């Protein structure tokens, strides 16, 4: 489990922070793999990665299948554009929709993870959901944030479990 998770909210951002018992490179590796996003998700909306390709650069589009029970059980697809890619310190994306990667419609909200190494084997992670660029027309249709703040806490706890499971166990062979 991560160290305690703290959550904060402003008028247009929601943040959660925790310390994970894994190196920043390991945590970043989990986040750069869209096939792990369903397991990380704290809302239950994220489903499988459509193409399964690792995230490698700013501008890359990756698609995720989604399911939103709150709106009558709607299945849909999100096309995310990588906006921040600085291994192992930051990764973030802007969700959008559209069938052509060159002509996507973005809603204006972003997901971003900032990673701060704490020694060699721990990482302070801040997850930010930012809706400051959402246009008024979208805000008329969707209230922000569209989920409870504890969903970010849940996401960080899930991320911690995945990252910590990738850290090799160090055995102590010395006698007590």
N, C-alpha and C positions, 0 to 999 in steps of 0.2 A: 504494500500500500504506500501511496505517496505521503509525504508530510502533509499537515493540514492544508486544506484547500480554502482559499479566501476569494470571495466574489465581490465585485464592486460594479456600480452602474452609474453612468451619467445620462444626460438627455439623449445621447445618440451612440453610446457604446456600452458594451457589457464586457467585463473582464473577469477572468478567474486565474489564480496563480497557485502553483504548488511546486514542491521539490520532489523530483523523481530519483529513485536510487538506481540510476543508470547514467553512463556518459552521454554528453550532448550528441555525439556522433550516432549513438544507438537510437536515441529518441528521434533525431532528425531522420534516420533511416526508416523508422516506422512511419513517420508522417509523409515521407516522399514516396511511399508505396500505397497507391489508391486502393489496392486490394485489402488494406487494413482499415479503411475508413468506416466501413460498416461496423466493425468491432469497436472502433473509437467513439462513434456517434453517441451522444447522450440523449438525443430526442427519439430515437427509434425510427427516424424517417429514411436514413441512408440505407441503401441496399448495395448490390454488387457494383464493382467497377466494370464499365462497359468494355474498355479495351485492355485493361490490366497493365498498361505501360507505366513505368516508374516516372516520377517527376524529375526533370533534369535541367530546366531552364525557364526563365521569365518568358511569357508569351505562349508557352505550351498550353494546349487545350486538353483536358481530360474529362471524360464523361462518366457520370454516376447515375445508376438507376435509383429512383426514389419512390417512397410510398408515404402518403400523408393521410392518416386515418381521420384527422379532424375535419377534413373536407370531403366526407362521404367515401373514403377509401380510394383516393385518387393515386394511380400509378403514373409516374412521369419521369423524365430524364433531365438532368442538369448538365450543362456544359460549363465547366469551370476553367477560367483562364488564370494561369500562374502569374501573380503580380510581384511576388517577393520570393527570391530563391538565393539564400546566402548560407550554404552549408558551413558549419552545423548550427548557425545562430538564428536564422529566421526563414519562415516559409509561409506563404499566404496566397489566397486565391479569391477571385471574383466570380460568383455564380451567375450564369446566364442561361438563355434558352435559344434554340434555333437548330435547324438541321444542317446548316452550312457553317463550318467553323469560321469562315471569313466574314459572316454577317450575323453575329450573335446579338441578342438583346439582353443587356445586363440590367438587373434590378437596382444596383447601387450599393448592396451590402457586401462586406468582405469578411473572410475568416483569416486570422493570422495567428501564428504561433511564434513567440520569441523565446529563444533558449539561451540561458546563461549558465555556463559551466560553474559548478561549485566543487572545486577540487577536481580530481580525476574521475570520480565515479558517481557524481550526483549532478543533477541539472535542475535549475529553477526554470519552470515553464510558465509563460503567461499566454493564455488563449484570449484573443480579443475578437468579439463580434461587433462590427462597426456598420451602422446604417446611416451615417452622416451624409452620404451621397445619394440617398434614395430620393427620387423626385416626388413632388407633391401628389401627382396622379397615382403613384404606387402606394404612397402612404394613405391615400383615401380608401384603397382596397385592402390593405394589410396593416394591422397594428404592429408596432415594433417595440420590443423584440417579439417575434411570433411564438415564443416558447418561454417557459419559466427559467429564471436565472440558474437554478440548480442543474439544468441540462449541461451547462459549461463545466460545472463541478464533476458531473458524471463523466463527461468526455475526458477530462484530465485523469480521473481515476482509471478509466479504461485504457488510456494511453500509457499510464504508469504500469499497469499490469502487463501490457504487451511489450513495453520496452524492458522491464525488469525480467521478463521471461527470456529475453534474448541475451542477457548478461550471463556469461559462464560462471558457474559456481566455483569459488575458490575453496579448495579443501585444505584443511589444516592438518598436516601429518604429524605435528609435534604431540608428544604425550602430555596429558594433563598434569 
